[in-house]
Amino acid sequence: MKRNLNDLLYFVTVARESSFTRAAAQLGVTQPALSQAISALEERMQIRLLTRTTRSVSPTSAGERLLLAIGNRIDEIEAELDMLTELRDKPAGRVRITCGPDVLHSTLLPKLSPLLREYPDINIEFDANHGFRDIVADRFDAGVRLGDTIDKDMIAVPIGPKLRMAAVAAPDYFSRYPIPNTPHELTQHLCINQRMVRSGGLYVWDFDQDGGDLNVRVSGQLIFNTSVHIVDAALAGLGIAFLPEEEFGKHIEDGRLIRVLEPWCKPFPGYYLYYPSRKQPSPAFSLVVEALRVG
C-alpha cells in the first residue's frame, strides 16, 4: 500500500487541532483539499481514523493508535529539519510563541524586530491571549509568563525587568472620593475588577505589608478581562484600577491618572520566556532566545 507522508502529517494536525478549519489554516491548504486527503488516507487504509460531527472532529480508536505511533516521530522529523538550517548561511525556520497581548506589544515586538530584519528567513508566530496555554500539548516552542507562575521543569529566561503594580484613578474620581491611605480603605471605593481568564474568578488585589502579603477583595460597577479596557475606564473616572505600572504608560507621568498606595506595591519578578528543558533548540529559536534575554 502506497503511503503519502503529507497525508499522515495532515491526519496528525487535524487530530491534534480537533478541527479541519484550524488544521487547514496551520498547514496552509484549503479545507476541501485537507478533507479529501484524509478521506483518501482512510480509503487506502480501509479504516475510519476520524469521527466527524457538525461541531467537532475526534480520532477513532484506530486514529488514537495511529496518532500515538507517528505523532512524536513527525515532531522529531520537523525538529531535525529545523536543525539542518545550521548548514545554511543564515538560520531559517518558524518559532511559535504564546504570550499575553500586553507583553507582546511592550517587549517581544520591540526586541525581535531587529532580529527579523537581520534574518529574513526566520518566521515567528505569536499566539496572543490572556489564558495559559500548554506549550507542550499545543506544540509551541515557548511561552511568556510572569516568573513566579512558571513550572519548575521548564527553562526560564528573563526577558524584562522586575515589575510593580500600581493603583490609580483619574483626578475626576478623586474629586468625588477621598484618596485611600491603606489598601483596606479600597473596600469603600469603586474599583475596576478583572476577570481572570484561566480561573474564571476575579483578581484579588495583592499588596505588600511589612514583607508579607495583604490581599484585598474589591468591588465596583465594572469588570473586564482585558487590561486595555481597565485603563480606559480609569481614565474615564469610573474607579480605581490596579495593574502593572507599565500598562498605564505615560498617563501617570502626564497627570491623567493619580497613583495611590505606592509604598504598598513592591517589585516582583517580571516576564520570562519559558520552554521545556528537554527541547533541543533550533538555530532560529536560539537566536530568538538571545534577542529577548535580559543581559
Disulfide bonds with the S-S distance in Angstrom:
none
